[in-house]
Amino acid sequence: MALPNYIDLAIVGAGVQALTLTTHLLQKRAKYYHKFLAFDPSQTWLSQWQQQFAAQQIPCLRSPAVHHPDPNPHQLRTFAEHRHHELFPPYDRPGTKLFHDFCDEVIRRWKLEDKVYRGKVVDILPIKRALHPRFQLVLDTEETIMTRRVVLATGSGKMQFPDWVEKIPLNYPSETLCHSQQVNLNQLKLTGERILIVGGGLSSGHLAKGAINLGATVTLMTRKQLQEKIFDADPGWLGPKYLKDFHAETDWYVRYQQIQQARNGGSMTPEMMLQLRKASHEGKIQIEECCQVREAHWQNNLWQVGCHDGNKHQFDRIWLATGTTFNTKEHPLLQNVLETYPTEIVNGLPVLDEHLRLPKSNFFIMGGLTALQIGPVARNIHGGKMACRRIVPAIIKPSLAIG
């Protein structure tokens, strides 16, 4: 496919939220089909999402069957009519394969196979003028395209590392110290190895299970007690129960604190906790709660790890399931845009307008960076749907347009 010179809307990224936006946009305005393109190095929808699920051998989603990229909330259940065994309690959470197959069907039904252009967007240059402001996208292939509107839907999270990691000299084999996003269980042989997993969220549980299945013994270390929750944020954040007060709050810093409290640094599902306790009884995993690493160094082909409680341990590998941070100022694609469209930033999160635009611009954002507007579920599948309700009207209604 040849890259056109100009397009009305460029979607940067082709993940679940980007796919959700396209189906919601086309449902409201079918003839918009020829006016947009998504950009992703893989040239396919959801490739990074699928790789991450495969790499961590995640068997099913954490969110219920009503959360998916199609505008009709019941569509996945209808699709799973003869595959009910792939919907897991509670709340009919879809198995990974079922969800992927459903998304493939969504892509086919909305004829979106050819709407992802192969290319990584490396720069976005705003062209500000009185009548028709535009953005120029620069791809890693050195191709460029002009667009009226941009939706940044890249996930935007930056891997977060504990402070002690930065003090380690780079004298260790890189594969022995990884962030959870860099671990691929399908490429490892771990028989007899001792692995330290740091973090108390669901990713650390998946990695612990995967490592045990591959013959390793695991130490799971968390800085506070493990939390058991079905969802990563209370379902009240999906509707007016909590959002009414959240949206009424005018102090952005108070909103930020509410988001932090609601997510509270990661949690395990009850079913994962059950599996980890069973593995603990079998001696395959040691769970160290309220424990933190003080220092680690690579010596004699092993990690020598010292903890704040004075204990010392040895491991073959360290995996850091320490999450991601969202920082507008550090996002490579936002540097030039923020210079042209100055935006208030609160602890890394931008203060967007009600349609999730940078102020006075046609630059929209989806995902974790929209938490001040959407709330603590901004990065989740349902957070994408909530974002669509704000973005789509601003694209299709002339009265809400800018420039």
N, C-alpha and C positions, 0 to 999 in steps of 0.2 A: 504494500500500500504506500502510495506517495504521500508525503506530508503536505497538506495544503498550506498556503501562505497565511491564511487567517481563519479563525474559528470563533464562534460566540463564547464557548465555554471550554476551558481546559481543566480536567480533573487530574491532579498530581497524585498518583498512587492508584492501585487497583485491588485494594483489600475489601474486606466485608463492608466497611462504611461507604467506600466509593461505589461499590455495587448497589448498596441500598439506595444511595442518592440517585443513581441512574434509573432504577425501576420506579422510584417515587416521582421523579421528574417526568418520565414518559407516561406514567399513569395519568398525570394531570395535563400533559401537553404532548401527545403522541408525535406531532410534527416537529418536535424539537430533536428528533432522532438524528437528523443530518447536521446538527449545529454544535455537537460536542465530540470530544475525544478524551479518553483517559490515557495517561502515560505511565509506563512501567517497564523496567529493563527486561522482564520476563515475557512480555507481550501477551500474558494471560491473566485472567482474573484470579485472585486469591492464592497465587503461587507461594508467596511468603508465609501466609497463614497455614497452608497445607504442609509446607516443609517443616514449620515449627511444631505442628501437631504430630507429624511423623517422627521427627527427631526426638521428641520427648515421649513417644509412644502413648499419647493421650487417648484413652478409649472413648470418652464422650465429652460433650460440652457441659459447662457449668450452668448455662442458662436454659430456661424451659423452651419447649417446642414452639411457643408463639413468637420467639425472638429469632428473626432471620431476615434476609435481605428483601423478601417479597412484600409488597404493600398489604396483601391479604394475610392477616395473622394466622388464619386456619390452614393456609396452603401447605405447610409442612406436614401437618397431621393427615391431611388428605393424601399427600404424596406417600406417606408411610402406611397407607391402608393395609398392605399385605406384609408390612415389616414392623409390626407392633413390638416384636421382641427387641427391636433396636431403639426403642424409647425407654429410658430408664427412670425409675422412681428416685426422688419425688419430682413431681411437675413434668413428667415426660421429657426428660432431657435427652436430646438426640445423640445417638452414637456418632462417632466421627465420620465413618463411611456414609452413613445415612445423610448427614448434614452436607458432606461434599457432593454426594449424588444429587441431592435436592438443589444445591447451588448450581450445579451443571445444568439441571433442568430449567432453573430460573434464567440462566444465561441463554439457553436455547430458545425458551419461550419469548423472551424479550428481544431476541435476535442480536445479542451483544457480543458474539464471538469476535467480530472484527472491529470492535470499538476501543481496543487497547492498542496503542501505538508503541512499538518496541523502542525504548529510549529512557535513559535516566535523566530527569531534569536536574541540571547542575546549577542553574542560575535563573532568577526571575527578575527582569528589569522593568520597573514601572516607567511608562511614558506618560507623564502628566501634562495634560493640556486642557484648556477651558471646556471645549465641546465634547471631544471623544477620547477620554483617557483610555489607555491600553496597557497591556503587559506583554513583554517579549520573553518567551520561554527559550532557554538555551539548553540543548541536549548534549549528552556526552559524545554524541556522534558529530558534534559541531553544527547540527541542523538547528534552525530557529523557526519559531512560529509566533505570529501575533494573535492575541486573544483579547476579547472584551472583558471576560470574567475568568477568575481562577478559583478553584476550590482545592485547598491543600488538605489532602486526606492520606498522609503518608504514615500515620501511626505516631510519628513525631517523638516517640520516647527514646531517651538516651540511656544506655546501660549505666546502672548505678553501682559503684564499687565502694566498699568500706574504706575508711581512712588508712587502715594498716596495710592495705594492698599497695598504696602509693609508695610506701617506704621499702618495699622489697627490691633488692638489686635484680637486674634482668639477667640472672645467671641460671635460670631454670628452663626446662623444655616447655614451650608455650602451651602444649596440650595438657600439662599437669595443673594449670590454674586457669579456669574458664568461668565466664559468666554463663548462667543457665541458657541464655539464647545461643551460645556457641557450642553447646553440647549436642552431639548427635549419637544417640544410643545405638542406632543401627550400624554404626561404624566402629564399635568398640568391643574389645574382649577384656573382661575385667576379672576373670577368675582369680581368686586369692588376693585381690587388691583391697586396700583400706581407703575409703573415700570419705572426706569431710564435706558435707553439704551445709552451707550457711544460709539461713532464711527460714521463715515460718509460713510462707504462702503455699498455694496449691502446686506451683511449679516445683518446689523442693520435694513435695510428696511424690509427684510423678517421677522425678529423677531418682529419688530413693528407691521406689518400686522397681524402676528400670535397672538400676545398678545391682540390686539384690537378685533380680532375675538373671543377670549376667554373671553372677557368682561372686560379687563383691560383698564385703561387710561395710556397713555405712554408719557414720556418726552424723546425726542431724542436730545442728546447733542453732538455737534461736535466742535472741536477746531478751525476749519476754516469754511468758507462757503461751503455748500454742492455743490459738482461738479456733473454735469449731463453729462454722457458719455454713448454711446451705449456699448462700450467694456471697459475693465479695462485698456488696453493700446491701443494706436492708431494702426489701421490695418497696417500702414506703417512699423511697427516692425515685420510683418510676412514675409516680403520680402525685396528686395534690397533697397527700398526707403530710409529706415533709417539704415538697417543693413550693407550696403556697407561702410558707414562712421564709423559705430560702430566697425566693424571688422578691419578697417584700423587704428583705434586708438590703439597705443601700450602702453599707460599708463593705467594700470589696475584701478587706482584710478579715472581717468577721466571716464572710462567705468562705474564704480560703480555709479558715480554722474549721468550719463546719465540714468541709470536704475531707480534710485530714482526719477528723474524728470519725467520720462515717466509714472511711476505708480502713483506717487504723492499722496500716502496715501489713496486710495480708492475713489470710485465714485458710483453714483446711475444711473440706466438706466432711460431714459425719462419716460418710462411707470411706474416705481416705484415712481418717483417724482410726477407724476400725482395722483397716489393713495394716497400718503402721504399728498399732498395738499388738496385733497378731505376730508381725515380724519381730517385734521387740521381745515377746515371750519366747520366740524361737531362737533368740540370740543373733539375729541377722542385722539388727539395727539398734544402736544406742541413741536415745533421744536425750539431749542435754538442753534443758530449758533454762531461761534466765542466765545464759552463759555467753560470753563474748570473747572473741579472739583479741589478744593484745598485740601479738607479733607472730610472724611466720618467716622462716628462711629455709632455703633449699640446701640440704647438706647430705652427703652420702646417698644420693639418689632418693631422698625422702624429704617430705615437708616436716620440719620441726616446728610444732605449733605451741605457743604459750598462751594461756588464757588468763583473764582477769582474776580468776579464783586461785591462780598459782599453779594449776595443773598443767602438765606438758603432755603432748600427744605426738604421734608420728603417723603420717598418711602418705599414700602414693599419689593422690590427686585431691585437689580442692575445687569444688564447684560452688559458685556464688549465685544463689537464687535470691538476689538482693534487689530485684525489681528495676524499674526504669524511672527516670525523672523527666519532667516536662519543663523545658526552659526556652521561652520564645527568643530570648537574646542570643542563645547559642545555636538556634536552628539555621543551618547554612542557607536555606532558601528564603529566609525572612530578612536578611541583613539589609539589602537594598530597598525592599518594600517598606520596612519600618522607617528608613530615612525619609522616604517620600510621604509616608502616611504615619506620622508620629502617633504612638499608641501608649496609653498608660499600661504599665506591666506590674502585676502584684505577685511577688514571690515566684516569678518566672511565667505566670499566666497572663495572657493579654485581656484587657477589658474591651470586648467586642460590642458591636451594636446588637439590637434585638434579632437581626437576621444573620448573626455570626460573621459580620464583616469587620475588617479593620475600619476604623472611623473614616467616613467620607470616601470610601473606596468600593471597588467591585472585587475585593480580595476576601474570599470566604475561607473559613477554617472548620474542619471536623476533627473529632477525636479528643484525646486527653487535654489538648490545649484549650478546649472550650469549657472546661469544668466550671469556671466562674459563672457561666450562663446556664449550662445544662445540669450541673450538679455532679456528685461523685460517680455517677454511672457514665460519664461522658465518653470514656474510652471503650465501653462495652457495646455489644450489638444493639441493644435497645437505645443506648446513647446516640447511636447513628440515626435511628428512627426519629428520635426527639430533635436531632439537628436538622433532619430533612423537613420537618414541619416549619422550621424557621427559614431555611435556605430556599426551598422550592418557590414559595410565593414571591420572593425578591427577584427570582430569575424570570418567572413567567408573567408577573403583573407589571405593566409599564409604569403604573403609579408609584411602585416601590423601587424602580430602577435608579441607578446613579449614572449620569453621563451617557 
